[in-house]
Amino acid sequence: MTSEFAGEIGPFAEWLARFSGISTGIIGTHSLRRAIQQRQLLTGLLDWQAYHHWLLASQEEQQCLLELVVVPETWFFRDRHPYHYLRSHVAQRIRAGLSGRPLRLLSSPCASGEEPYSMAMTLVEEGICRDDFHIDAIDICRHSIGRAQKAVYGKNSFRGVTDSEKQRYFRSSSEGMELDPSIRDLVRFSCFNLVSFLADTTTIYDVIFCRNLLIYLQESVCERLLASLAAVLRPAGLLIVGSAETAMVPTSLFTPIRESFVFGFLRHDAPPGPQDSAPLRSRLPLGRLPTVSAAGSGPCRVASAATPSSHRGGFPGPWPGHGSGQEAALLPQQENSSDAAAAEGQLQRYRQDLQKDPACDVTYLRLGQWLRQHDRHEEAMDCLRRCLYLRPDCREAIELMIQLTQQLGLLERSNHYRQRLERLDR
């Protein structure tokens, strides 16, 4: 990264981290710069400093930039295993008795609605009365919330749907496949800042789906967010995260579920301590927030880092340095010029491979191995998390994560990956 480039992007990266907790190292500085340039063209503020001043002064502009930074990706019944487990978990909770109260479920980030609607269909299939559960769904992106409320989808949303499910719950329209209103009306959507939502809500949930969000956040923010999720989750309640996020969930608050490809946890019976349950708002600096309006009406809060999924269910941004001019920063400083040239050539080849296929688990695995050999442990772990996001059963990536986390003294995370490897062997 040139000093000029660093000078341009630095204030925006700092704002993004301070305001939402999103790590530019995860989404990639190239992605952030591209989003900024799109907004500069639309606002006519081509000077970086002038646009930065406008960004800080305009809540609307903050929303617009955030929506460009994080791109949602999801589909109905994505990774079936969590929904199968949801059915059995809910059935067990009902047998245990709920004192006549309805089940409460949360999907965040919900993207364009496929996940919470899948939750609703799952509960209906289980035979649960529609009056016996409530589903809240929140997301960063107003456009995504609008799509979710409209509930009309294209073919990419049906990668996990059987023909019988499609016939049962959808009908063809001029715009795409329209969800049956009886399912659509079971979910309440809101555009919210997740951090503030968790701090303000008085609702205690039985189930929370929070998949592929944590991978976008700075580690400190991730830890605080998980503490806040625990604070609003009922004892023995279910938390579902993404496949690459299980090692981030603290065993001090949650017990991992011993079932392959569920990537779920149960809330401990004991409540968290004062430090763990402190509202996130008091511990994480946030930008100024507009007032909240009801779902689907008027302005909404600027949303926090979200899915990245779900969700976002969004795919992580480029690995650090990919397409951003940071390749030299990844090179070991002790190498001589010929070794450095060879290393840079290898990095360029990985970069070209990812440009051709940005969702190739093998490339992320090989790059992670290469970075580890060159003592770039943090970058290596990031690439391996991306590999496991794409291919949760990749033994090589799990084994290498065990070695890296142990080497870095991250013993709790190392234990998570060991347990994950054990589940693969069953």
NORNORJO-V100991 format. One record per residue. N is the residue number from 1. SS is DSSP state (A for helix, B for strand, O for the rest). BURIAL is + if it has 16 or more other ideal C-beta (glycine too) atoms within 10 Angstrom, else -. D_FIRST is the distance of its C-alpha to the first C-alpha in Angstrom with 1 decimal. Layout:
N/SS/BURIAL/D_FIRST + N/SS/BURIAL/D_FIRST
//
This chain:
1/O/+/0.0 + 2/O/-/3.8 + 3/A/-/6.5 + 4/A/-/8.2 + 5/A/-/6.2 + 6/A/-/6.3 + 7/A/-/9.8 + 8/A/+/10.8 + 9/A/+/10.2 + 10/A/-/11.1 + 11/A/-/14.8 + 12/A/+/15.2 + 13/A/+/13.9 + 14/A/-/16.3 + 15/A/+/19.0 + 16/A/+/18.8 + 17/A/+/19.1 + 18/A/-/21.9 + 19/A/+/23.7 + 20/A/+/23.8 + 21/O/+/22.4 + 22/B/+/20.0 + 23/O/+/17.0 + 24/A/+/13.7 + 25/A/+/12.9 + 26/A/+/15.9 + 27/A/+/15.7 + 28/O/+/12.1 + 29/A/+/9.6 + 30/A/+/10.4 + 31/A/+/14.0 + 32/A/+/13.8 + 33/A/+/12.3 + 34/A/-/15.0 + 35/A/+/17.6 + 36/A/+/16.9 + 37/A/-/17.2 + 38/A/-/20.4 + 39/A/+/21.8 + 40/A/+/21.0 + 41/A/-/22.9 + 42/A/-/25.7 + 43/A/-/26.0 + 44/O/-/25.6 + 45/O/+/23.2 + 46/O/-/20.5 + 47/O/-/19.3 + 48/A/+/16.7 + 49/A/-/18.6 + 50/A/-/21.9 + 51/A/+/20.9 + 52/A/+/19.7 + 53/A/-/23.2 + 54/A/+/24.9 + 55/A/+/23.3 + 56/A/-/24.5 + 57/A/-/27.9 + 58/O/-/28.6 + 59/A/+/29.4 + 60/A/-/29.8 + 61/A/+/26.3 + 62/A/+/24.9 + 63/A/+/27.0 + 64/A/+/25.8 + 65/A/+/22.1 + 66/A/+/22.8 + 67/A/+/24.8 + 68/A/+/22.1 + 69/A/+/19.6 + 70/O/+/22.1 + 71/O/+/24.1 + 72/O/+/27.5 + 73/O/+/29.0 + 74/O/+/32.5 + 75/O/+/36.0 + 76/O/+/39.5 + 77/O/+/40.4 + 78/O/+/37.0 + 79/O/+/37.6 + 80/O/-/41.3 + 81/A/+/41.8 + 82/A/+/40.9 + 83/A/+/43.4 + 84/A/-/46.1 + 85/A/+/45.5 + 86/A/+/45.6 + 87/A/-/49.1 + 88/A/-/50.5 + 89/A/+/48.9 + 90/A/+/50.4 + 91/A/-/53.7 + 92/A/-/53.9 + 93/A/+/53.1 + 94/A/-/55.8 + 95/A/-/58.3 + 96/A/-/57.6 + 97/O/-/58.4 + 98/O/-/56.3 + 99/O/-/59.1 + 100/O/-/59.3 + 101/O/-/55.8 + 102/O/-/53.4 + 103/B/+/50.3 + 104/B/+/47.1 + 105/B/+/43.9 + 106/B/+/40.3 + 107/B/+/37.6 + 108/B/+/34.1 + 109/B/+/31.9 + 110/B/+/34.4 + 111/O/+/32.3 + 112/O/+/34.9 + 113/O/+/37.8 + 114/A/+/38.4 + 115/A/+/38.1 + 116/A/+/40.6 + 117/A/+/42.9 + 118/A/+/42.8 + 119/A/+/43.8 + 120/A/+/46.6 + 121/A/+/47.9 + 122/A/+/47.8 + 123/A/+/50.0 + 124/A/+/52.3 + 125/A/-/52.8 + 126/O/-/53.6 + 127/O/-/56.4 + 128/O/+/55.2 + 129/O/-/56.8 + 130/A/-/54.4 + 131/A/-/55.7 + 132/A/-/54.8 + 133/B/+/51.0 + 134/B/+/48.3 + 135/B/+/44.7 + 136/B/+/42.1 + 137/B/+/38.8 + 138/B/+/35.8 + 139/B/+/32.4 + 140/O/+/29.5 + 141/O/+/30.0 + 142/A/+/33.0 + 143/A/-/32.8 + 144/A/+/33.0 + 145/A/+/35.9 + 146/A/-/37.6 + 147/A/+/37.5 + 148/A/+/38.8 + 149/A/+/41.7 + 150/A/-/42.6 + 151/O/+/42.6 + 152/B/+/42.5 + 153/B/+/40.3 + 154/O/-/39.3 + 155/A/-/39.6 + 156/A/-/36.2 + 157/A/+/37.5 + 158/A/+/40.4 + 159/O/-/38.8 + 160/O/+/40.6 + 161/O/+/43.8 + 162/O/-/47.2 + 163/A/-/49.5 + 164/A/-/52.0 + 165/A/+/49.5 + 166/A/-/48.3 + 167/A/-/52.0 + 168/A/-/52.9 + 169/A/+/50.2 + 170/B/+/48.9 + 171/B/-/50.6 + 172/B/-/49.4 + 173/O/-/48.8 + 174/O/-/47.7 + 175/O/-/44.1 + 176/O/+/43.8 + 177/B/+/45.2 + 178/B/+/46.5 + 179/B/+/46.8 + 180/O/-/50.3 + 181/A/-/50.8 + 182/A/-/52.5 + 183/A/+/49.2 + 184/A/+/47.0 + 185/O/-/49.0 + 186/O/+/48.5 + 187/B/+/44.9 + 188/B/-/43.9 + 189/B/+/40.5 + 190/B/+/38.6 + 191/B/+/35.2 + 192/O/+/34.3 + 193/O/+/31.7 + 194/A/+/32.3 + 195/A/+/31.8 + 196/A/+/34.4 + 197/A/+/36.6 + 198/A/+/37.0 + 199/A/+/37.7 + 200/A/-/40.3 + 201/O/+/42.0 + 202/O/-/45.5 + 203/O/-/45.6 + 204/O/-/45.7 + 205/B/+/44.6 + 206/B/+/46.1 + 207/B/+/43.1 + 208/B/+/39.4 + 209/B/+/37.1 + 210/O/+/33.5 + 211/O/+/31.6 + 212/O/+/27.9 + 213/O/+/27.0 + 214/A/+/26.3 + 215/A/+/23.4 + 216/A/+/21.3 + 217/B/+/22.1 + 218/O/+/20.9 + 219/A/-/23.4 + 220/A/-/25.4 + 221/A/+/25.8 + 222/A/+/26.9 + 223/A/+/29.5 + 224/A/+/30.9 + 225/A/+/31.1 + 226/A/+/33.0 + 227/A/+/35.4 + 228/A/+/36.0 + 229/A/+/36.7 + 230/A/+/39.2 + 231/A/+/40.8 + 232/O/+/41.7 + 233/B/+/42.7 + 234/B/+/46.3 + 235/B/-/47.3 + 236/B/-/47.2 + 237/B/+/45.2 + 238/B/+/42.8 + 239/B/+/39.0 + 240/B/+/37.2 + 241/O/+/33.4 + 242/O/+/31.2 + 243/O/+/31.4 + 244/O/+/28.0 + 245/O/+/28.9 + 246/A/+/32.2 + 247/A/+/30.8 + 248/A/+/29.5 + 249/O/+/33.0 + 250/O/+/34.9 + 251/O/-/38.3 + 252/O/-/39.5 + 253/O/+/39.7 + 254/B/+/40.1 + 255/B/-/42.0 + 256/B/+/40.4 + 257/O/+/42.5 + 258/O/-/43.7 + 259/O/-/43.5 + 260/O/-/41.2 + 261/O/+/38.5 + 262/O/+/39.5 + 263/O/+/36.6 + 264/B/+/38.8 + 265/B/+/40.0 + 266/B/+/43.1 + 267/B/+/43.0 + 268/O/+/44.9 + 269/O/-/48.4 + 270/O/-/47.7 + 271/O/-/45.7 + 272/O/+/42.5 + 273/O/-/42.7 + 274/A/-/42.1 + 275/A/-/38.6 + 276/A/+/37.7 + 277/A/-/39.3 + 278/O/+/38.2 + 279/O/+/37.0 + 280/A/+/33.3 + 281/A/+/33.5 + 282/A/-/34.6 + 283/O/+/31.8 + 284/O/+/28.7 + 285/O/-/27.6 + 286/O/+/27.8 + 287/O/+/27.5 + 288/O/-/30.8 + 289/O/+/32.7 + 290/O/-/35.1 + 291/O/-/38.6 + 292/O/+/39.3 + 293/O/-/41.6 + 294/O/-/43.4 + 295/O/+/41.8 + 296/O/-/41.8 + 297/O/-/42.7 + 298/O/-/40.8 + 299/O/-/37.5 + 300/O/+/35.9 + 301/O/+/33.7 + 302/O/+/30.0 + 303/O/+/29.4 + 304/O/+/27.3 + 305/O/+/24.8 + 306/O/+/27.0 + 307/O/+/26.8 + 308/O/+/24.2 + 309/O/+/29.1 + 310/O/+/31.4 + 311/B/+/30.2 + 312/O/+/28.6 + 313/O/+/29.3 + 314/O/+/26.0 + 315/O/+/23.9 + 316/O/+/20.8 + 317/O/+/17.4 + 318/O/+/15.2 + 319/O/+/14.5 + 320/O/+/11.3 + 321/O/+/8.6 + 322/O/+/11.3 + 323/O/+/10.5 + 324/O/+/7.2 + 325/O/-/5.0 + 326/O/+/4.9 + 327/A/+/8.0 + 328/A/-/7.8 + 329/A/-/7.6 + 330/A/+/10.8 + 331/O/+/12.6 + 332/O/-/15.5 + 333/O/-/15.3 + 334/O/-/19.0 + 335/O/-/19.1 + 336/O/-/20.3 + 337/A/-/18.8 + 338/A/-/21.0 + 339/A/-/20.3 + 340/A/-/16.5 + 341/A/-/17.0 + 342/A/-/19.3 + 343/A/+/17.0 + 344/A/-/14.1 + 345/A/-/17.0 + 346/A/-/18.1 + 347/A/+/14.9 + 348/A/-/14.9 + 349/A/-/18.5 + 350/A/+/18.0 + 351/A/+/15.4 + 352/A/-/18.1 + 353/A/+/20.7 + 354/A/+/19.2 + 355/A/-/18.8 + 356/A/-/22.5 + 357/O/-/23.6 + 358/O/+/21.3 + 359/O/-/24.3 + 360/O/+/25.1 + 361/A/+/26.0 + 362/A/-/26.5 + 363/A/+/22.9 + 364/A/+/21.6 + 365/A/+/24.4 + 366/A/+/23.5 + 367/A/+/19.8 + 368/A/+/21.0 + 369/A/+/23.4 + 370/A/+/20.9 + 371/A/+/18.5 + 372/A/+/21.6 + 373/A/-/22.8 + 374/O/+/19.7 + 375/O/-/20.2 + 376/O/+/17.3 + 377/A/-/19.9 + 378/A/-/18.3 + 379/A/+/16.1 + 380/A/+/19.4 + 381/A/+/21.4 + 382/A/+/19.3 + 383/A/+/19.7 + 384/A/+/23.4 + 385/A/+/24.0 + 386/A/+/22.8 + 387/A/+/25.2 + 388/A/+/28.0 + 389/A/+/27.3 + 390/A/+/28.1 + 391/O/+/30.8 + 392/O/+/32.3 + 393/O/-/34.7 + 394/O/+/32.3 + 395/A/-/33.9 + 396/A/-/31.4 + 397/A/+/28.6 + 398/A/+/31.0 + 399/A/-/32.2 + 400/A/+/28.7 + 401/A/+/27.9 + 402/A/+/31.2 + 403/A/-/30.1 + 404/A/+/26.7 + 405/A/+/28.1 + 406/A/-/31.0 + 407/A/-/28.8 + 408/O/-/26.8 + 409/O/-/30.1 + 410/O/+/29.7 + 411/A/-/33.4 + 412/A/-/34.1 + 413/A/+/31.4 + 414/A/+/32.5 + 415/A/+/36.0 + 416/A/+/34.9 + 417/A/+/33.5 + 418/A/+/36.7 + 419/A/-/38.8 + 420/A/+/36.9 + 421/A/-/37.5 + 422/A/-/41.2 + 423/A/+/41.5 + 424/A/-/40.3 + 425/A/-/43.1 + 426/O/-/45.8
//
